[in-house]
Amino acid sequence: MTKDPGKIHVVLCTCPPDRAASLARELVDARLAACVNIIERVNSIYRWEGKICEDGESLLVIKSAEDRLDELVRQIVEAHPYTVPEVIALPVTSGSQPYIDWVVGETRLGRRRDAARGRVVKEE
């Protein structure tokens, strides 16, 4: 399937609360995500290895470009402490075009934001 560089996805991932901020920063720093919201204190009830379990987790709401999804999922799986981490990508079918453009721009390699001027510049 061809990935569209102009489309974005919202990716959901649960993780232990003590790992949420570091995982979010890692994804943004690597330009795999433009933004990660951390929702603390979600209660998860699930079946694991034949038993029903209940745990407190954090939910990461990750915004990324479609063409970065494979690498994003790979990075989450490598860095995540769970054996089978939840990583679910939902396509964004409509929304604020300036926001979608921002997500796409912030997940491009070789770009950084010039904070003083509020514009994106190519890194050397």
Residue, then its C-alpha position, 0 to 999 in steps of 0.5 A: m500500500t502506498k503511503d500518502p505523505g500529506k495524510i495523518h493518523v492518530v495513534l493510540c498507545t497505552c503504557p505504564p505511567d512512569r514511561a509515558a513522558s519519556l516515550a512521548r519525548e522520544l517519538v517527538d525528538a525523532r520526528l516520528a510524532a508531531c505531538v503526543n498527548i498523555i492522558e493519565r490514569v486510564n483503567s485498562i481491563y484485559r485478558w492476558e495469558g488466560k487471566i483477566c487483569e486490571d491495571g492503571e496506565s497512561l494513554l498516549v494520543i500520538k499525531s503522525a504523518e501516514d508515511r512515518l507510521d511504519e517507523l513509528v510503530r517499530q520505535i514504540v515496539e522497541a522502546h516499550p516495556y510490554t511484550v505486546p504493546e497496544v499500537i493502533a493507528l486511526p486515519v484522520t479523514s478530515g480536520s483543520q488543514p493548517y493543523i494537518d500541514w503542521v503535523v506533516g511538516e513536523t514529522r519531516l526529517g531534516r527540518r526544524r522550527d526557527a523559534a525566533r521567526g516561527r518558520v520551518v528551516k532545513e537543517e544542515 
